[in-house]
């Protein structure tokens, strides 16, 4: 009895709790994030390796003698590059990008490169976060990425409009990696909200593929734009999983594993309900494609599989404690593993010998399933009381519980109407005009939005 009384009960309980947490965290692998998702098909995943190659080509100085040889035959024809912008052209307002015209696949592609560790201007875009200060279309977005997206659209609006009108059967695709992925996602949002700037292009012709994107938009926006925005995540990639402000990540670049461990411990103590109810918490955008190629307690890479969904709860909320958390962020690995995954999908389809007519029916079935999954995700968001989430109606609009309607192609009334009345006004001036600074220099809305009056 005396021995039992002498035991440090509180310390034992604390150690057991820590051991249990460590056991659960160490056993949590990337595969757990998407284990309930469905498998992607070759038809829907086909653009990913090709767009990765286009993004890689932005890094190249001479595309006729590339440093990175393309995988799977996804080469770039230098003669089809409409324009290429470097840091000298963008003046540091946005990362470099290029516009490519793919006649074979009837696609107009604007590809944006990722973070350049040697460029201060890229850090300036990332560190200009103003978390919770920048509102767009009823949600919150990353301030610096939004301004970069507005600059790109303002600079290339005329040529994009001309290409869209000259090639009415072509799709318009925005693609980017890391920093560029966030810019591409918000650029897609701006285009969708202001279709008249590109000659009233149809929403179904627009799409975005964000490779290893930073968290750049609130949950309601991430779900509502899942029909046009797609995010691709390779296995353990840390960036789409951490809600840590980007400025903290890059301030701690030399001790990133320490920061991830601390963030992992902190997120464990936050309930998922509290995360979902936070309207200013940012997420990876759109529909998610998760490439899984490693298994727990096994070494090496396995044949990759791709799972896809439009999740609401459990949207990459937990950091994976893995030595590959940073290497899986590299665009070169995403390109290689997505190519391998697509090859395996195509081999499986060939082994089944599906007739062309049945393939067409299968594609239509996939489109219907994606549409239904998107609507189900919107309803799920409303059920979970995600702030500013709207349930879908059958007429292509989103309707909340009070009966107000917000068209999927429209943004905030102040944003859209100002843009129509001042077509020649630059996007940067337009964005800044909607906000004012307080005494500490923080950006505040000049006019409160009607759908956020409760905030």
C-alpha positions as CSV (number, residue, x, y, z in Angstrom):
1,X,0.0,0.0,0.0
2,X,2.8,2.3,0.9
3,X,4.5,1.5,-2.4
4,X,1.3,2.3,-4.4
5,X,0.9,5.6,-2.5
6,X,4.4,6.6,-3.3
7,X,3.9,6.3,-7.1
8,X,3.8,9.6,-9.0
9,X,0.2,9.0,-10.3
10,X,0.0,12.3,-12.2
11,X,3.4,11.7,-13.9
12,X,2.4,8.2,-14.9
13,X,-0.9,9.3,-16.4
14,X,1.0,12.1,-18.3
15,X,3.6,9.6,-19.6
16,X,0.9,7.1,-20.7
17,X,-1.0,9.9,-22.5
18,X,2.1,11.1,-24.3
19,X,3.0,7.5,-25.2
20,X,-0.5,7.0,-26.6
21,X,-0.3,10.2,-28.6
22,X,3.2,9.3,-30.0
23,X,2.0,5.8,-30.9
24,X,-1.0,7.2,-32.8
25,X,1.0,9.9,-34.5
26,X,3.7,7.5,-35.6
27,X,1.2,5.0,-36.9
28,X,-0.6,7.8,-38.8
29,X,0.5,7.5,-42.5
30,X,-0.5,9.5,-45.5
31,X,-2.7,6.6,-46.7
32,X,-5.0,7.2,-43.8
33,X,-6.0,10.6,-45.1
34,X,-7.5,9.1,-48.3
35,X,-8.3,5.5,-47.3
36,X,-12.1,6.1,-47.7
37,X,-11.8,7.9,-51.1
38,X,-12.5,6.4,-54.4
39,X,-9.9,5.6,-57.0
40,X,-9.2,8.0,-59.8
41,X,-9.5,6.9,-63.5
42,X,-7.0,7.4,-66.3
43,X,-9.4,9.8,-68.1
44,X,-9.7,12.3,-65.2
45,X,-6.0,12.0,-64.1
46,X,-4.5,12.3,-67.6
47,X,-3.8,16.0,-67.5
48,X,-1.7,15.8,-64.3
49,X,1.7,14.5,-65.7
50,X,1.4,16.7,-68.7
51,X,0.7,19.8,-66.7
52,X,3.6,18.9,-64.4
53,X,5.8,18.9,-67.5
54,X,4.5,22.3,-68.5
55,X,5.3,23.7,-65.1
56,X,8.8,22.2,-65.2
57,X,9.3,23.9,-68.6
58,X,9.0,27.3,-66.9
59,X,12.2,26.5,-65.0
60,X,14.1,25.8,-68.3
61,X,16.3,28.4,-70.0
62,X,16.4,26.4,-73.3
63,X,13.5,24.1,-74.0
64,X,15.2,22.6,-77.0
65,X,17.9,21.3,-74.6
66,X,15.9,20.7,-71.3
67,X,17.7,19.9,-68.1
68,X,14.8,17.6,-67.0
69,X,13.9,15.1,-69.6
70,X,10.1,14.5,-69.8
71,X,8.6,11.3,-68.5
72,X,6.0,9.4,-70.4
73,X,6.6,11.3,-73.6
74,X,5.2,14.6,-72.4
75,X,7.5,16.9,-74.4
76,X,7.1,20.6,-74.9
77,X,7.1,22.2,-78.4
78,X,8.9,25.5,-77.9
79,X,7.2,26.9,-81.0
80,X,3.8,26.7,-79.3
81,X,4.8,28.9,-76.3
82,X,2.8,32.1,-76.7
83,X,4.7,34.1,-74.1
84,X,7.1,33.5,-71.2
85,X,7.4,35.9,-68.3
86,X,10.4,36.0,-66.0
87,X,11.1,37.9,-62.8
88,X,12.2,40.9,-64.9
89,X,8.7,41.0,-66.5
90,X,6.7,40.5,-63.4
91,X,8.9,42.9,-61.3
92,X,8.5,40.5,-58.4
93,X,4.7,40.9,-58.2
94,X,4.2,37.3,-59.3
95,X,6.3,34.2,-59.9
96,X,7.4,33.5,-63.5
97,X,4.9,31.8,-65.8
98,X,4.3,30.9,-69.4
99,X,1.3,30.6,-71.8
100,X,1.3,27.4,-73.9
101,X,-1.1,26.5,-76.7
102,X,-1.6,22.7,-77.0
103,X,-3.3,22.0,-80.3
104,X,-3.2,18.3,-79.9
105,X,-5.3,18.3,-76.8
106,X,-7.2,21.6,-77.5
107,X,-5.9,23.3,-74.4
108,X,-4.7,26.8,-73.5
109,X,-2.4,26.4,-70.5
110,X,-1.0,29.1,-68.2
111,X,1.7,27.4,-66.1
112,X,3.2,29.1,-63.0
113,X,6.5,27.9,-61.3
114,X,7.0,27.4,-57.6
115,X,9.0,29.1,-55.0
116,X,12.5,30.3,-55.8
117,X,14.5,30.1,-52.6
118,X,16.9,32.7,-53.9
119,X,14.3,35.4,-54.7
120,X,13.1,37.8,-52.0
121,X,10.1,38.7,-54.1
122,X,8.7,35.2,-53.8
123,X,9.0,35.4,-50.0
124,X,7.3,38.8,-50.1
125,X,4.3,37.2,-51.8
126,X,4.2,34.3,-49.3
127,X,4.7,36.5,-46.2
128,X,1.9,38.9,-47.2
129,X,-0.6,36.7,-45.5
130,X,-2.9,39.0,-43.4
131,X,-4.7,35.9,-42.2
132,X,-8.4,36.7,-41.8
133,X,-8.1,40.1,-43.4
134,X,-8.7,39.4,-47.1
135,X,-12.2,38.3,-48.0
136,X,-13.3,37.1,-51.4
137,X,-16.6,35.6,-52.6
138,X,-17.9,35.0,-49.0
139,X,-14.7,33.4,-47.8
140,X,-11.1,34.1,-46.8
141,X,-8.0,33.8,-49.0
142,X,-4.3,34.4,-48.8
143,X,-3.6,38.1,-49.3
144,X,-0.3,37.9,-51.2
145,X,-1.4,35.0,-53.5
146,X,-4.6,36.9,-54.3
147,X,-2.6,40.1,-55.3
148,X,-0.2,38.0,-57.4
149,X,-3.2,36.3,-59.2
150,X,-4.8,39.7,-59.8
151,X,-1.5,41.0,-61.3
152,X,-1.2,38.0,-63.7
153,X,-4.8,38.4,-64.8
154,X,-4.5,42.1,-65.3
155,X,-1.3,41.6,-67.3
156,X,-2.6,38.8,-69.5
157,X,-6.3,39.4,-69.7
158,X,-6.3,40.7,-73.3
159,X,-4.3,37.8,-74.8
160,X,-6.2,35.2,-72.8
161,X,-9.5,36.7,-74.1
162,X,-8.2,36.6,-77.7
163,X,-7.1,33.0,-77.4
164,X,-10.4,31.9,-75.8
165,X,-12.3,33.6,-78.6
166,X,-10.0,32.4,-81.4
167,X,-10.3,28.8,-80.2
168,X,-13.8,28.4,-78.9
169,X,-13.5,24.6,-78.5
170,X,-10.3,24.8,-76.3
171,X,-10.3,24.5,-72.6
172,X,-8.5,27.2,-70.5
173,X,-6.2,25.6,-67.8
174,X,-4.3,27.2,-65.0
175,X,-1.6,25.1,-63.5
176,X,1.1,25.8,-60.8
177,X,3.3,24.2,-58.2
178,X,3.6,25.3,-54.5
179,X,3.6,29.1,-54.6
180,X,2.5,29.0,-58.2
181,X,-0.3,26.5,-57.3
182,X,-1.8,29.0,-54.8
183,X,-1.6,31.8,-57.4
184,X,-3.2,29.5,-60.1
185,X,-6.1,28.6,-57.7
186,X,-6.9,32.2,-56.8
187,X,-6.4,33.2,-60.5
188,X,-9.1,30.6,-61.4
189,X,-11.4,32.1,-58.8
190,X,-11.0,35.6,-60.2
191,X,-11.7,34.4,-63.7
192,X,-14.8,32.4,-62.7
193,X,-16.1,35.5,-60.8
194,X,-15.5,37.8,-63.7
195,X,-16.2,35.8,-66.9
196,X,-16.9,38.9,-68.9
197,X,-13.2,39.9,-68.7
198,X,-12.5,36.9,-70.9
199,X,-15.3,37.3,-73.4
200,X,-18.0,35.5,-71.2
201,X,-16.2,32.2,-71.4
202,X,-18.2,29.3,-70.0
203,X,-17.3,28.0,-66.6
204,X,-17.1,24.4,-67.8
205,X,-14.2,25.4,-70.1
206,X,-12.1,26.6,-67.1
207,X,-10.1,24.3,-64.9
208,X,-7.1,24.5,-62.5
209,X,-4.6,21.9,-61.4
210,X,-2.7,23.0,-58.2
211,X,0.3,20.7,-57.6
212,X,1.4,20.6,-53.9
213,X,-0.5,23.8,-53.2
214,X,-0.2,25.8,-50.1
215,X,-3.4,26.4,-48.1
216,X,-4.9,29.4,-49.7
217,X,-8.6,29.6,-49.2
218,X,-11.2,28.9,-46.5
219,X,-13.1,25.6,-46.4
220,X,-16.3,26.9,-48.0
221,X,-14.4,28.2,-51.0
222,X,-12.3,25.1,-51.3
223,X,-15.5,23.0,-51.6
224,X,-17.6,25.4,-53.7
225,X,-14.9,25.6,-56.4
226,X,-14.2,21.9,-56.5
227,X,-15.8,21.7,-59.9
228,X,-13.0,23.8,-61.5
229,X,-10.1,23.5,-59.1
230,X,-8.1,20.3,-58.5
231,X,-5.3,19.8,-56.0
232,X,-2.7,17.1,-56.4
233,X,-0.8,15.9,-53.3
234,X,2.1,13.3,-53.4
235,X,2.1,11.0,-50.4
236,X,3.5,12.8,-47.3
237,X,3.8,16.4,-48.7
238,X,3.7,18.7,-45.7
239,X,2.6,22.0,-47.3
240,X,-1.1,21.1,-48.1
241,X,-1.4,19.6,-44.6
242,X,-0.1,22.4,-42.3
243,X,-2.3,25.3,-41.4
244,X,0.7,27.0,-40.0
245,X,1.0,30.6,-41.4
246,X,3.5,30.4,-44.3
247,X,5.6,33.2,-42.8
248,X,6.3,30.9,-39.8
249,X,7.2,28.0,-42.1
250,X,9.8,30.0,-44.0
251,X,11.1,31.8,-41.0
252,X,11.9,28.3,-39.6
253,X,13.2,26.8,-42.9
254,X,16.4,25.6,-41.3
255,X,14.5,23.7,-38.6
256,X,11.4,22.7,-40.5
257,X,11.2,19.2,-38.9
258,X,11.1,20.8,-35.5
259,X,8.3,23.1,-36.6
260,X,6.3,20.3,-38.1
261,X,6.6,18.2,-34.9
262,X,5.4,21.2,-32.8
263,X,2.6,21.9,-35.2
264,X,1.6,18.2,-35.1
265,X,1.4,18.3,-31.3
266,X,-0.7,21.5,-31.4
267,X,-3.2,20.2,-34.0
268,X,-3.7,17.1,-31.9
269,X,-5.1,19.2,-29.1
270,X,-7.6,21.1,-31.4
271,X,-10.9,19.4,-32.0
272,X,-11.9,18.9,-35.6
273,X,-15.2,20.6,-34.8
274,X,-13.3,23.7,-33.8
275,X,-11.3,23.6,-37.0
276,X,-14.4,23.4,-39.1
277,X,-16.1,26.3,-37.4
278,X,-13.1,28.6,-37.9
279,X,-14.0,30.6,-41.0
280,X,-10.5,32.0,-41.4
281,X,-8.7,28.7,-41.4
282,X,-7.2,28.1,-44.9
283,X,-7.2,24.8,-46.8
284,X,-5.9,23.2,-49.9
285,X,-8.3,24.1,-52.7
286,X,-10.8,22.2,-54.7
287,X,-11.0,18.4,-55.5
288,X,-8.1,16.5,-54.1
289,X,-6.0,13.8,-55.9
290,X,-3.8,11.9,-53.5
291,X,-0.9,9.9,-54.9
292,X,-0.1,7.0,-52.5
293,X,3.0,5.0,-53.1
294,X,4.4,4.0,-49.7
295,X,3.0,1.7,-47.0
296,X,3.6,1.7,-43.3
297,X,6.6,-0.3,-42.0
298,X,7.8,-1.0,-45.5
299,X,10.8,0.5,-47.3
300,X,10.8,1.8,-50.8
301,X,8.2,3.1,-53.2
302,X,5.4,0.9,-54.4
303,X,3.3,1.1,-57.6
304,X,1.4,4.4,-57.0
305,X,-2.4,4.6,-56.7
306,X,-4.4,7.7,-57.0
307,X,-7.4,8.4,-54.8
308,X,-9.8,11.3,-55.3
309,X,-12.6,13.0,-53.4
310,X,-14.1,16.4,-52.4
311,X,-13.7,16.0,-48.7
312,X,-15.1,18.5,-46.1
313,X,-14.0,17.1,-42.8
314,X,-10.6,15.4,-42.7
315,X,-9.2,17.5,-45.5
316,X,-5.5,16.8,-44.9
317,X,-5.8,18.1,-41.3
318,X,-2.9,16.0,-39.9
319,X,0.8,16.4,-40.6
320,X,2.5,13.1,-41.4
321,X,5.7,12.6,-39.4
322,X,7.8,11.3,-42.3
323,X,11.3,11.8,-43.6
324,X,9.7,12.3,-47.0
325,X,7.5,15.2,-46.0
326,X,9.7,17.7,-47.8
327,X,10.9,15.6,-50.7
328,X,7.3,14.7,-51.7
329,X,6.8,18.4,-52.3
330,X,9.2,18.5,-55.3
331,X,7.6,19.0,-58.6
332,X,10.0,16.6,-60.3
333,X,8.8,13.8,-58.0
334,X,5.2,14.7,-58.5
335,X,5.8,14.5,-62.3
336,X,7.5,11.1,-62.1
337,X,5.1,9.4,-59.8
338,X,2.0,10.8,-61.5
339,X,3.3,9.5,-64.8
340,X,3.9,6.1,-63.3
341,X,0.4,6.1,-61.8
342,X,-1.2,7.1,-65.1
343,X,0.7,4.3,-67.0
344,X,-0.6,1.7,-64.5
345,X,-4.2,3.0,-65.0
346,X,-3.8,2.9,-68.8
347,X,-2.4,-0.7,-68.6
348,X,-5.3,-1.7,-66.5
349,X,-7.8,-0.2,-69.0
350,X,-6.0,-1.9,-71.9
351,X,-6.2,-5.3,-70.2
352,X,-9.9,-4.9,-69.9
353,X,-10.1,-3.9,-73.6
354,X,-12.9,-1.4,-73.2
355,X,-14.7,-0.4,-76.5
356,X,-14.6,3.3,-77.5
357,X,-18.3,3.7,-77.0
358,X,-18.2,2.2,-73.5
359,X,-15.2,4.5,-72.7
360,X,-17.3,7.5,-73.7
361,X,-20.1,6.4,-71.5
362,X,-17.6,5.8,-68.7
363,X,-16.3,9.4,-69.0
364,X,-19.9,10.7,-68.9
365,X,-20.5,8.6,-65.8
366,X,-17.4,10.0,-64.1
367,X,-18.6,13.5,-64.8
368,X,-22.0,12.7,-63.3
369,X,-20.3,11.1,-60.3
370,X,-18.1,14.1,-59.8
371,X,-21.1,16.4,-60.0
372,X,-23.0,14.4,-57.4
373,X,-20.0,14.2,-55.2
374,X,-19.5,17.9,-55.4
375,X,-23.1,18.5,-54.4
376,X,-22.8,16.0,-51.5
377,X,-19.8,17.8,-50.2
378,X,-21.6,21.1,-50.3
379,X,-24.5,19.6,-48.4
380,X,-22.0,18.1,-45.9
381,X,-20.5,21.5,-45.3
382,X,-23.9,22.9,-44.5
383,X,-24.6,20.0,-42.2
384,X,-21.3,20.5,-40.3
385,X,-22.2,24.3,-40.0
386,X,-19.1,25.4,-41.9
387,X,-19.3,29.2,-42.0
388,X,-20.7,30.7,-45.2
389,X,-21.3,27.3,-46.8
390,X,-24.2,27.0,-49.2
391,X,-26.1,24.0,-50.3
392,X,-26.5,23.6,-54.1
393,X,-29.6,24.1,-56.2
394,X,-30.5,22.5,-59.5
395,X,-29.9,25.7,-61.5
396,X,-26.2,26.1,-61.0
397,X,-26.4,28.4,-58.0
398,X,-25.6,28.0,-54.4
399,X,-28.5,28.7,-52.0
400,X,-28.3,29.1,-48.2
401,X,-30.9,28.2,-45.6
402,X,-32.5,31.7,-45.7
403,X,-33.1,31.4,-49.5
404,X,-30.5,33.9,-50.7
405,X,-28.8,32.9,-53.9
406,X,-25.2,33.4,-55.0
407,X,-24.4,32.5,-58.5
408,X,-21.5,30.2,-58.9
409,X,-20.1,32.5,-61.6
410,X,-20.4,35.6,-59.5
411,X,-18.4,37.0,-56.6
412,X,-19.0,39.6,-54.0
413,X,-21.3,42.2,-55.3
414,X,-18.9,45.0,-54.5
415,X,-16.1,43.2,-56.4
416,X,-18.0,42.3,-59.5
417,X,-20.0,45.5,-59.9
418,X,-16.9,47.6,-59.4
419,X,-15.1,45.5,-62.0
420,X,-17.8,46.0,-64.6
421,X,-18.2,49.7,-64.0
422,X,-14.4,50.2,-64.3
423,X,-13.2,47.8,-66.9
424,X,-10.0,49.6,-67.4
425,X,-9.1,49.7,-63.8
426,X,-6.2,47.5,-62.8
427,X,-6.9,44.4,-60.6
428,X,-4.4,45.6,-58.0
429,X,-6.0,49.0,-57.8
430,X,-9.4,47.4,-57.6
431,X,-8.4,45.1,-54.8
432,X,-6.7,47.8,-52.8
433,X,-9.7,50.2,-53.4
434,X,-12.0,47.7,-51.5
435,X,-9.8,47.8,-48.4
436,X,-8.4,50.5,-46.1
437,X,-5.6,50.4,-43.6
438,X,-6.1,50.9,-39.8
439,X,-3.6,52.6,-37.5
440,X,-1.4,49.5,-37.4
441,X,-1.3,49.3,-41.2
442,X,-3.6,46.2,-41.4
443,X,-6.0,46.0,-44.4
444,X,-9.7,46.3,-43.5
445,X,-12.9,46.1,-45.6
446,X,-14.2,49.6,-46.3
447,X,-17.7,48.2,-46.8
448,X,-18.9,45.2,-44.7
449,X,-20.3,42.3,-46.7
450,X,-23.9,41.3,-46.2
451,X,-23.3,37.6,-45.9
452,X,-20.6,38.1,-43.2
453,X,-22.5,40.4,-40.8
454,X,-22.4,37.9,-38.1
455,X,-18.6,37.8,-38.0
